[in-house]
Amino acid sequence: MATDEQNSEHENLCVEECADHAIRRAQVYALLAAVTLYPRDNWSEELPLLPEIVTGLRFAPSFPSASPLSLSQLQIAYLHSFGAAGSLCYETEYGLPHEFRQSQELADISGFYRAFGFVNGGPVRERPDHLAVELEFMQALALKEAHARLNGLPEYAELCVDAQAKFLGDHLGTWIGLFAQSLALNAGDGPYLPLAEFAAAFVRADAARLGVALVERSRKEVKHTPFDPDFSCAACPVVDLIR
């Protein structure tokens, strides 16, 4: 029968393992966030570190083989992949019925951010629904979870875990697969498509770990959110408001 001291050591070990797990997830989300922004710093130099980090996450898919590039090569590859892609990186431009629903979704995403003190700002400012911002939010939640576990705050850690599950189920997990499919039409050779496909697979695996079932959608079945709603449509709720 285990002694109190042995039980305490086991609990401490579990806390440390869970915190390490959260920190590893945060590191992966941080790199993936950097990938979808125009590179001002050479994030590809960190690529050799990722396989070992990902291996420590038993739920995660294998990290794709990728070699570091020079900053100029990375910038050229980014422009080739994203330069003519338009609204590729924004959640609310995939499949919403009209632009008015877009504002509702943006408000919901911003509500998540406010609840956890996450500020979208800094040298590069993007909309709340940009993929990099959503990935960075997942990084922040994972780091908050790790901090809570290491500081004896299990209730707050569970709150962070619940928020990760809900955000993946309501937002990031609903469209990152569409992003990867769309990027495949533009990226060609280079690091961006393999990393986008890994990001989609990683998010699916992370969601499954949290008990969230994501619905796979095909790019061919999803239209871009229209920005010229048909006010003549009798079924449109806006018509009732302006009559």
C-alpha positions in Angstrom: 0.0 0.0 0.0 1.4 3.4 -1.0 2.4 5.8 1.7 1.3 9.4 1.9 4.7 10.4 0.8 4.6 8.1 -2.2 1.1 9.4 -3.2 2.4 13.0 -2.9 5.4 12.2 -5.2 3.1 10.6 -7.7 0.7 13.6 -7.7 3.7 16.0 -8.1 5.0 13.9 -11.0 1.5 14.0 -12.7 1.4 17.7 -12.3 4.8 18.2 -13.8 4.0 15.9 -16.7 0.7 17.7 -17.4 2.5 21.0 -17.3 5.2 19.8 -19.6 2.5 18.6 -22.0 0.8 21.9 -22.0 4.2 23.8 -22.6 4.9 21.5 -25.6 1.5 22.2 -27.1 2.1 25.9 -26.6 5.4 25.7 -28.4 3.8 24.0 -31.4 1.0 26.5 -31.5 3.5 29.3 -31.3 5.4 28.2 -34.4 2.2 27.5 -36.3 1.0 31.0 -35.5 4.3 32.5 -36.9 3.9 30.5 -40.1 0.8 32.3 -41.3 2.2 35.8 -40.8 4.5 37.5 -43.2 8.0 36.5 -41.9 9.9 39.4 -40.4 12.0 37.0 -38.3 13.2 33.6 -39.5 11.0 31.1 -37.7 12.3 28.3 -40.0 15.4 28.2 -37.9 13.3 26.6 -35.2 12.1 23.8 -37.4 14.8 21.3 -36.2 13.5 21.6 -32.7 9.9 20.7 -33.4 10.2 16.9 -34.1 11.4 16.3 -30.6 8.8 18.6 -29.1 6.0 16.9 -31.1 7.3 13.4 -30.3 6.7 14.2 -26.6 3.0 14.7 -27.4 1.9 11.2 -28.0 -1.4 12.3 -29.5 0.2 14.4 -32.2 0.9 13.6 -35.8 4.4 13.3 -37.1 6.1 16.6 -37.8 6.9 17.1 -41.5 10.5 17.1 -42.6 11.5 20.6 -43.4 14.9 22.4 -43.7 15.5 25.9 -42.5 15.5 28.6 -45.2 17.1 32.1 -45.3 14.8 34.9 -44.4 14.6 36.1 -48.0 13.7 32.6 -49.2 11.0 32.4 -46.6 9.5 35.7 -47.6 9.5 34.8 -51.3 7.8 31.5 -50.4 5.2 33.3 -48.3 4.3 35.8 -51.1 4.0 32.9 -53.5 1.7 31.0 -51.2 -0.4 33.9 -49.7 0.2 36.8 -52.0 -2.8 36.2 -54.2 -4.8 34.2 -51.8 -7.1 37.0 -50.6 -9.1 36.0 -47.6 -7.5 32.6 -47.1 -6.5 33.2 -43.5 -9.7 34.4 -41.9 -12.3 32.2 -40.3 -15.3 34.3 -40.9 -14.8 34.3 -44.7 -15.5 30.6 -44.9 -19.1 29.6 -45.4 -21.1 32.1 -43.4 -24.5 33.1 -44.9 -23.9 36.8 -44.9 -21.6 39.6 -43.6 -23.9 40.3 -40.7 -23.2 36.9 -39.3 -19.6 37.7 -39.6 -19.8 40.4 -37.0 -21.5 38.0 -34.6 -18.7 35.5 -35.0 -16.1 38.1 -34.6 -17.7 39.2 -31.4 -17.8 35.7 -30.1 -14.1 35.2 -30.9 -13.3 38.5 -29.2 -15.3 37.4 -26.1 -13.0 34.4 -25.7 -10.0 36.6 -25.9 -11.3 39.1 -23.3 -12.2 36.3 -20.9 -8.6 35.3 -20.7 -6.9 38.6 -21.0 -5.6 37.9 -24.5 -4.8 41.1 -26.3 -4.6 41.1 -30.1 -1.9 43.7 -30.8 1.8 44.4 -31.1 3.8 45.2 -34.2 1.4 43.2 -36.4 -2.3 43.8 -35.9 -4.7 41.4 -37.5 -8.5 40.7 -37.2 -9.5 38.4 -34.3 -10.4 35.7 -36.8 -7.0 35.5 -38.5 -5.5 32.1 -38.2 -2.3 33.3 -36.6 -4.3 35.1 -33.8 -6.4 32.0 -33.1 -3.4 29.8 -33.0 -1.6 32.3 -30.7 -4.7 32.2 -28.4 -4.4 28.5 -28.1 -0.7 29.0 -27.2 -1.8 31.4 -24.5 -4.4 29.0 -23.1 -1.8 26.2 -23.0 0.7 28.4 -21.2 -2.0 29.5 -18.7 -2.8 25.9 -18.1 0.8 25.0 -17.4 1.2 28.0 -15.1 -1.9 27.0 -13.1 -0.8 23.4 -12.7 2.7 24.3 -11.5 1.3 26.8 -9.0 -1.3 24.5 -7.4 -4.4 25.9 -9.1 -6.1 22.8 -10.6 -9.5 24.5 -10.9 -8.0 27.3 -13.1 -6.1 24.7 -15.1 -9.3 22.9 -15.8 -10.9 26.2 -16.8 -8.1 26.6 -19.4 -8.6 23.1 -20.6 -12.3 23.6 -21.1 -11.7 26.9 -23.0 -9.3 25.1 -25.3 -11.9 22.4 -26.1 -14.6 25.0 -26.7 -12.5 27.3 -28.8 -11.4 24.3 -31.0 -15.0 23.1 -31.3 -16.6 26.5 -32.0 -13.8 28.2 -34.0 -10.3 27.1 -34.9 -11.2 23.4 -35.5 -14.1 24.2 -37.7 -12.1 25.8 -40.5 -8.4 25.0 -40.3 -8.9 22.0 -42.6 -10.5 24.3 -45.2 -7.5 26.7 -44.9 -5.1 23.8 -45.7 -7.2 22.7 -48.6 -7.3 26.2 -50.0 -3.6 26.8 -49.5 -3.0 23.6 -51.6 -4.3 25.6 -54.6 -1.7 28.4 -54.2 1.4 27.1 -52.3 3.2 24.9 -54.7 6.7 23.9 -53.4 8.0 25.3 -50.2 7.4 24.9 -46.4 3.9 26.4 -46.1 1.6 23.6 -47.4 3.2 20.8 -45.4 3.1 23.0 -42.3 -0.6 23.9 -43.0 -1.5 20.3 -43.4 0.4 19.4 -40.2 -1.5 22.3 -38.4 -4.8 20.9 -39.5 -3.9 17.4 -38.4 -2.5 18.7 -35.1 -5.7 20.7 -34.3 -7.8 17.6 -35.1 -5.7 15.4 -32.8 -5.7 18.0 -30.0 -9.5 18.3 -30.3 -9.9 14.5 -30.2 -7.6 14.5 -27.1 -10.1 16.9 -25.5 -13.1 14.9 -26.5 -14.2 17.3 -29.2 -15.5 15.8 -32.4 -14.8 18.0 -35.4 -16.8 17.8 -38.6 -14.6 17.6 -41.7 -15.7 19.9 -44.5 -14.6 20.0 -48.1 -13.5 23.2 -49.7 -15.7 22.4 -52.7 -18.8 22.5 -50.5 -18.0 25.8 -48.7 -18.6 29.1 -50.3 -16.9 32.3 -49.3 -19.0 34.6 -47.0 -20.8 37.0 -49.3 -20.4 40.7 -48.8 -23.3 41.8 -51.0 -26.3 40.3 -49.3 -29.5 40.2 -51.3 -32.0 42.4 -49.5 -34.8 41.4 -51.8 -34.8 37.9 -50.4 -37.9 37.4 -48.3 -36.2 34.8 -46.2 -33.5 37.2 -45.2 -34.1 38.4 -41.6 -32.6 41.8 -42.4 -35.6 42.4 -44.7 -38.0 42.3 -41.8 -35.9 44.9 -39.9 -36.0 47.4 -42.7 -39.6 47.1 -43.8 
